[in-house]
Amino acid sequence: MLDDATQGLAEQVDTAQWQWLRAHSERGALILVDGMLELAEVGERLVVDDTATVQAWLASSLLSKPTAEQIAVWDAVPAKPFSMLVVSPFVLIKEQDLVDAGDRAVV
């Protein structure tokens, strides 16, 4: 069960296309969240300044800045969807599959 702070953040998770997120990458504010973690949980740990947990996630690459290679791939698909959560000054993102009209996942 989610605590109140995490639940509140979970309600703020939204979907955004890469083309809308690109500017946040350019200013160094994007944090890529691994699929093993929930955006609201990561956001809550940032809000409460849980340095130990965040450092552990960074060390294990569960949180990272997007690489130049990832950005190049996403630039080729500007409509690629991401789950996103703003925890100022950061924008947390998690990749979603791009689905076409035939409901086949396209990466």
Secondary structure, 3 states (H helix, E strand, C coil): CCCHHHHHHHCCCEEEEHHHHHHHHHCCCEEEECCCCCHHHHHHHHHCCCHHHHHHHHHCCCEECCCHHHHHHHHCCCCCEEEEEEECCEEEEEECCEECCCCCEEC
